[in-house]
Amino acid sequence: MHRFYLPPTDIQASLRTSDLGRLELTAREAHHAVHVRRLRQGEQVMVLDGAGHAFLCEMEGAARKEVLLRVVEERSVPAPAYQISLLQALPKGKLIESIVQKATELGASRIVPLVTERVVTQLEGRAAEQKEQKLQGVAIEAMKQCGAAWLPKVEAPVTPAEFLARGEPFELPLVASLQSDSQHARNYFRAFETQHGRRPRSLCIWIGPEGDFSGAELDAIKASGARPITLGQLVLRTETAACYCLSIFNYELQAPPAL
């Protein structure tokens, strides 16, 4: 079944102006429905709002720049029991788009691109805003592809120091590290569960660039409370490290309770 995206505000506006429960696709989504997916009248589709709501709809008609859908069924998906923030050093080229895509599929709730000391790409002002908008679009397409009910937020690129200055609290902050004091992530998950009697509800993972964070950056990240974790004996590329860590998080957080 084809999936489309409408922001919550657009859905609410459409439903308020329609007593019969109809939604309207416009602009890019309408073009995609008519010219790419070639939807026909009566065909069923799913509309996601990225905020936990999914609308099973039936296509009623299409004009040049809009598609009218009749809502058949509304489904609500509870928010995840945990929130994962991926703090990802910007790689060269378009690799960040692949990372955002995979992070969306793997359940990240937020992606924060990092401009670190060893990052080649430098973004400021309007360029940072444009990068944020483009990557948010990548997340939307990934959400539609995998059928996720919740859309991760992609933020504008910041330096590690700028992010740390926010003082955001995480119940389990981790940093992928090549240093000798790193431990397996499972050790930290088990320790947290033993201490609190439950799994963490807010987590973050810091992923450095090729060559890792600088010593000063890593010291600041660890000083904020992040625990260093090992990713095994091999040195992974930054995009592989992101997928590796998010997969570990999913495994640990979604595993059935021990009997």
C-alpha positions in Angstrom: 0.0 0.0 0.0 1.3 3.4 -0.9 2.0 5.8 1.9 1.9 9.6 2.0 2.8 12.3 4.5 0.7 15.2 5.8 1.8 17.3 8.8 -0.6 17.2 11.7 -1.6 20.9 11.1 -2.6 20.1 7.5 -4.6 17.1 8.6 -6.4 19.0 11.3 -7.2 21.8 8.8 -8.5 19.4 6.2 -10.7 17.5 8.7 -12.1 20.8 10.2 -13.2 22.0 6.8 -14.7 18.7 5.7 -17.7 17.2 7.5 -17.2 14.0 5.6 -13.7 13.1 6.7 -11.6 14.0 3.8 -7.9 14.8 3.4 -6.2 16.6 0.6 -2.8 16.0 -0.9 -1.1 19.0 -2.5 2.2 20.0 -4.0 4.9 17.3 -3.8 2.7 14.6 -2.3 0.0 15.2 -4.9 2.5 15.0 -7.7 3.9 11.8 -6.3 0.5 10.3 -6.0 -0.7 11.2 -9.5 2.5 11.1 -11.6 4.7 8.6 -9.8 2.4 6.2 -8.1 -0.4 6.8 -10.7 -3.2 6.3 -8.2 -6.6 5.5 -9.5 -10.0 6.3 -8.1 -11.1 3.9 -5.4 -7.5 2.8 -4.6 -6.6 2.7 -0.9 -3.6 4.5 0.6 -2.2 5.3 4.0 -1.6 8.9 5.1 0.9 9.4 8.0 1.2 12.6 10.1 4.4 11.6 11.9 2.8 12.2 15.2 1.3 8.8 15.9 -1.7 8.9 13.6 -2.3 6.8 10.4 -5.3 7.4 8.1 -6.5 4.6 5.8 -7.9 6.5 2.9 -9.6 5.9 -0.5 -8.8 8.1 -3.4 -11.9 10.0 -4.6 -10.4 12.2 -7.3 -7.4 14.1 -8.6 -6.9 17.5 -10.2 -3.7 18.9 -11.6 -2.2 19.9 -8.2 -4.3 18.1 -5.6 -5.7 14.7 -4.7 -8.8 14.2 -2.6 -8.9 11.3 -0.2 -11.8 9.9 1.9 -10.8 8.7 5.3 -11.9 5.1 5.9 -10.2 4.5 9.2 -8.0 6.3 11.6 -5.4 4.5 13.7 -3.4 5.8 16.6 0.1 4.4 17.5 1.4 5.2 21.1 4.6 7.1 21.3 7.7 4.8 21.8 8.5 4.0 25.4 12.0 5.5 24.8 13.5 8.4 22.9 16.8 8.1 21.1 18.8 11.0 20.0 21.5 10.3 17.4 24.3 12.9 17.6 26.1 12.3 14.3 29.3 13.8 13.0 28.7 15.1 9.5 30.5 12.8 6.9 31.7 13.9 3.5 29.3 14.1 0.6 25.8 12.7 0.8 26.4 10.0 3.4 24.5 11.9 6.0 21.3 11.4 3.9 21.8 7.6 4.1 22.4 7.9 7.9 19.2 9.9 8.4 17.3 7.3 6.3 18.6 4.3 8.3 18.2 6.2 11.6 14.5 6.7 10.8 14.1 3.1 10.0 15.8 2.1 13.2 13.6 4.2 15.4 15.7 7.3 16.3 13.5 10.1 17.6 15.9 12.9 16.8 19.0 13.3 14.6 21.5 16.1 15.4 24.3 16.6 12.8 27.6 17.6 14.4 30.2 19.8 12.9 33.3 18.5 14.7 36.9 19.5 14.5 37.7 16.7 12.1 34.6 17.2 9.9 35.4 18.6 6.4 31.9 20.0 5.8 31.4 23.4 7.5 27.9 24.9 7.6 26.6 28.1 9.0 23.6 30.3 8.7 21.4 29.8 5.7 23.5 26.7 4.6 22.7 25.0 8.0 19.0 25.8 7.6 18.9 24.4 4.1 20.7 21.2 5.3 18.2 20.8 8.1 15.3 21.1 5.7 16.8 18.7 3.1 17.5 16.1 5.8 14.1 16.4 7.3 12.7 15.6 3.8 14.9 12.5 3.7 13.5 11.4 7.1 9.9 12.0 5.8 10.6 9.7 2.8 12.1 7.1 5.0 9.1 7.2 7.3 6.8 6.7 4.4 8.9 3.8 3.1 9.0 1.9 6.4 5.6 2.8 7.7 6.7 4.4 10.9 4.1 6.3 12.8 6.5 8.8 14.4 8.7 11.2 12.4 12.2 11.9 13.8 13.2 15.5 14.1 16.3 16.5 12.2 18.0 19.5 13.7 20.3 22.1 12.1 24.0 21.2 12.4 25.8 22.3 15.5 29.2 21.8 17.1 29.6 19.4 20.0 30.2 22.4 22.3 27.0 24.1 21.2 25.0 21.0 21.9 26.6 20.4 25.2 25.9 24.0 26.2 22.2 23.2 26.1 22.6 20.9 29.1 20.0 18.4 27.9 19.5 15.5 30.3 19.6 11.9 29.1 19.0 8.9 31.3 21.6 6.9 29.4 24.1 9.0 27.3 26.6 6.9 25.4 29.5 7.8 23.1 31.1 5.4 20.5 34.8 5.4 21.4 38.0 3.8 20.2 39.6 4.4 23.6 40.7 1.7 26.0 38.2 2.6 28.7 35.2 1.7 26.5 32.8 -1.0 27.5 30.2 -3.1 25.8 26.9 -1.2 25.6 25.1 -4.1 27.3 27.0 -3.4 30.5 25.5 0.0 30.7 22.0 -1.2 29.9 22.2 -3.9 32.5 23.5 -1.5 35.1 20.8 1.0 34.5 18.0 -1.7 34.7 19.5 -3.1 37.9 19.6 0.4 39.5 16.2 1.7 38.3 14.2 -1.5 37.8 13.3 -0.5 34.3 14.9 0.4 30.9 16.0 3.9 30.1 13.5 6.2 28.5 15.8 8.8 27.1 19.1 7.9 25.4 21.7 9.5 23.2 24.6 8.1 21.2 27.5 10.3 20.0 29.0 9.1 16.7 32.3 10.7 15.7 33.8 11.3 12.2 36.4 9.2 10.5 39.3 9.2 12.9 37.0 9.7 15.9 36.3 12.9 18.0 39.3 14.9 18.9 40.7 14.4 22.4 39.3 17.7 23.6 35.8 16.9 22.2 35.8 13.4 23.7 36.8 14.7 27.1 34.0 17.3 27.0 31.4 14.7 25.9 32.5 12.2 28.7 32.6 15.1 31.2 28.9 15.7 30.4 28.1 12.1 31.6 28.3 10.1 28.4 29.7 6.6 28.9 32.2 5.3 26.3 31.1 2.1 24.4 33.1 -0.1 22.2 31.9 -1.2 18.7 34.0 -4.3 18.6 37.6 -5.0 17.4 37.2 -3.5 14.0 37.2 0.3 13.2 33.9 1.1 11.6 33.1 3.9 9.2 30.9 6.6 10.7 27.7 5.5 8.8 28.3 1.9 9.9 28.8 2.9 13.5 25.5 4.8 13.5 23.5 1.7 12.2 25.4 -0.6 14.6 24.6 1.5 17.7 20.9 2.1 16.8 20.6 -1.7 16.2 22.0 -2.4 19.6 19.6 0.1 21.2 16.7 -1.6 19.5 17.8 -5.0 20.5 18.2 -4.0 24.2 15.1 -1.9 24.5 12.7 -4.1 22.6 13.8 -7.4 24.0 11.1 -9.3 26.1 11.5 -9.1 29.8 13.6 -11.8 31.4 11.7 -14.6 32.9 
